[in-house]
Amino acid sequence: MKTDKEKKRESLGIGNDEFMILSVGELNKNKNHQMIIKAIARLNNRKVKYVLCGQGPLKNELIKLSQDLKVEKQVRFLRFRNDVPEIYKVADLFVFPSYREGLSLSLMEAMSSGLPVVCSNIRGNKDLIKDGESGYLINLGNIEGFGEAIKKLVGNDSLKKWNDIILHW
């Protein structure tokens, strides 16, 4: 199924000139979404948008954090979605800062969609990601590390080539 990237991104409130970071998963403490919100605030780049697909008990806390850090216009909460495969196709980067995981389905889906990945350096994730090659593994609690990895990928022309290689392999 072919996705019209421009229309899909527009429906999500994301411009084609913006860098779309995606997380898929329940909004709970374990998923550690606040780490990415804090990293985005430090980037000071209004073109970076963070899209979260999922629902859960921490939604209001994450909204408040984004407001407190003045990045609320850069963070989109999409709740539960039935079109996640299409959303993977229009994103620029997948982030997965969890405290613990098994072998994550959402991480494998992101990888199979050709997305570069920035994730926590934990069991499960490091079974799938080779640091610096198929993504970046960042130690838990390292906000600067997540921010630096995201910054490396924002506007990186080689990113599209990497995606094309993966998608056409």
Phi and psi in degrees as a GROMACS rama.xvg file:
@    title "Ramachandran Plot"
@    xaxis  label "Phi"
@    yaxis  label "Psi"
@TYPE xy
-85.6372  135.955  LYS-2
-107.986  131.235  THR-3
-79.4434  101.101  ASP-4
-56.5902  -47.259  LYS-5
-62.5782  -45.7128  GLU-6
-66.8584  -40.9977  LYS-7
-64.9799  -46.2  LYS-8
-62.3728  -40.4773  ARG-9
-59.8767  -41.0248  GLU-10
-65.7535  -21.9494  SER-11
-93.2847  -3.66611  LEU-12
80.5514  25.7566  GLY-13
-116.869  126.8  ILE-14
-80.0341  158.187  GLY-15
-67.7472  -21.1781  ASN-16
-90.8  4.14487  ASP-17
-102.523  156.637  GLU-18
-99.5448  114.59  PHE-19
-98.6988  116.68  MET-20
-100.827  136.016  ILE-21
-123.167  138.418  LEU-22
-127.986  141.641  SER-23
-126.598  122.187  VAL-24
157.539  166.346  GLY-25
-61.342  144.254  GLU-26
-86.2271  81.3216  LEU-27
-133.675  173.344  ASN-28
-60.1723  -41.1523  LYS-29
-59.9734  -35.3918  ASN-30
-73.1924  -19.0957  LYS-31
61.5733  34.2249  ASN-32
-60.3861  -27.0739  HIS-33
-60.5683  -27.686  GLN-34
-60.1504  -42.2969  MET-35
-73.9381  -38.3659  ILE-36
-59.9457  -43.2403  ILE-37
-65.5571  -40.3316  LYS-38
-64.6151  -41.0556  ALA-39
-63.8617  -40.0138  ILE-40
-60.2031  -37.6324  ALA-41
-73.2461  -24.3318  ARG-42
-67.3888  -32.087  LEU-43
54.7511  48.2178  ASN-44
-132.424  102.788  ASN-45
-65.3333  -14.3429  ARG-46
-80.1234  -10.7093  LYS-47
-88.0282  122.892  VAL-48
-119.891  138.46  LYS-49
-112.717  119.002  TYR-50
-111.127  125.068  VAL-51
-114.001  121.465  LEU-52
-101.801  116.585  CYS-53
150.132  168.841  GLY-54
-134.964  165.877  GLN-55
161.769  178.396  GLY-56
-68.5906  -16.454  PRO-57
-96.932  6.79439  LEU-58
-54.0254  -51.7291  LYS-59
-63.5148  -36.9814  ASN-60
-65.4438  -39.4585  GLU-61
-69.5845  -37.5449  LEU-62
-62.0004  -46.3808  ILE-63
-61.8538  -42.1551  LYS-64
-60.1773  -45.3801  LEU-65
-63.7916  -34.7657  SER-66
-69.2786  -45.0515  GLN-67
-60.358  -35.7043  ASP-68
-90.0037  2.11881  LEU-69
61.4427  36.5993  LYS-70
-120.771  18.0009  VAL-71
-59.4063  -26.7815  GLU-72
-78.8866  -9.92016  LYS-73
-101.728  -6.53886  GLN-74
-115.322  126.932  VAL-75
-117.745  128.745  ARG-76
-104.841  109.473  PHE-77
-97.1514  -0.520516  LEU-78
60.9862  -163.319  ARG-79
-69.2465  136.638  PHE-80
-130.538  146.52  ARG-81
-96.1728  -4.97656  ASN-82
-111.712  28.0662  ASP-83
-57.1913  -40.0107  VAL-84
-56.8654  -36.8502  PRO-85
-69.2692  -37.1701  GLU-86
-67.0516  -39.2022  ILE-87
-55.3356  -42.0298  TYR-88
-66.2174  -23.7595  LYS-89
-104.35  -3.75822  VAL-90
-79.5639  162.524  ALA-91
-103.07  -23.0065  ASP-92
-157.423  142.84  LEU-93
-109.789  131.431  PHE-94
-118.923  144.641  VAL-95
-148.386  82.0038  PHE-96
-92.0418  26.7653  PRO-97
-57.2364  152.12  SER-98
-76.0757  -35.7331  TYR-99
-154.069  147.03  ARG-100
-152.413  160.575  GLU-101
-90.2883  -128.038  GLY-102
-98.9695  101.649  LEU-103
-72.7093  124.497  SER-104
-65.0209  -43.9262  LEU-105
-64.7042  -34.9205  SER-106
-66.3917  -43.1608  LEU-107
-65.6422  -37.3906  MET-108
-64.6146  -42.5728  GLU-109
-61.7261  -44.7648  ALA-110
-63.1312  -41.8128  MET-111
-69.3927  -19.6279  SER-112
-83.1053  -5.33193  SER-113
88.739  10.9405  GLY-114
-80.0851  137.707  LEU-115
-68.3169  155.805  PRO-116
-129.792  138.265  VAL-117
-121.93  118.517  VAL-118
-143.053  168.331  CYS-119
-71.8174  147.209  SER-120
-85.4849  77.9741  ASN-121
-132.437  166.403  ILE-122
-52.6462  145.78  ARG-123
91.0595  -63.9703  GLY-124
-62.811  -46.1876  ASN-125
-75.2995  -8.32516  LYS-126
-76.6864  -22.4814  ASP-127
-105.141  -31.3703  LEU-128
-108.87  130.264  ILE-129
-100.427  114.529  LYS-130
-53.8648  127.552  ASP-131
84.3654  -9.18822  GLY-132
-114.537  -58.9476  GLU-133
-102.234  6.8318  SER-134
158.025  -168.699  GLY-135
-122.507  132.535  TYR-136
-102.339  123.059  LEU-137
-118.836  134.725  ILE-138
-65.151  145.46  ASN-139
-56.2796  140.326  LEU-140
83.5737  -4.5991  GLY-141
-93.1532  80.2183  ASN-142
-58.9668  -43.6113  ILE-143
-61.4488  -38.4106  GLU-144
-62.9287  -44.6264  GLY-145
-62.8043  -44.5367  PHE-146
-61.1908  -44.1002  GLY-147
-65.2864  -40.5073  GLU-148
-64.5399  -42.4562  ALA-149
-63.0728  -45.2486  ILE-150
-59.0592  -39.0117  LYS-151
-60.6864  -32.3851  LYS-152
-92.6376  -20.5352  LEU-153
-65.6367  122.11  VAL-154
72.1822  12.0823  GLY-155
-79.9201  112.63  ASN-156
-63.9484  -28.9554  ASP-157
-70.1156  -17.1717  SER-158
-59.8971  -46.2025  LEU-159
-63.0655  -40.6256  LYS-160
-62.1448  -42.3345  LYS-161
-61.0749  -44.7653  TRP-162
-60.2588  -43.9393  ASN-163
-62.9273  -39.4102  ASP-164
-62.9581  -46.298  ILE-165
-64.8243  -45.9183  ILE-166
-69.5964  -25.9531  LEU-167
-106.831  9.26096  HIS-168
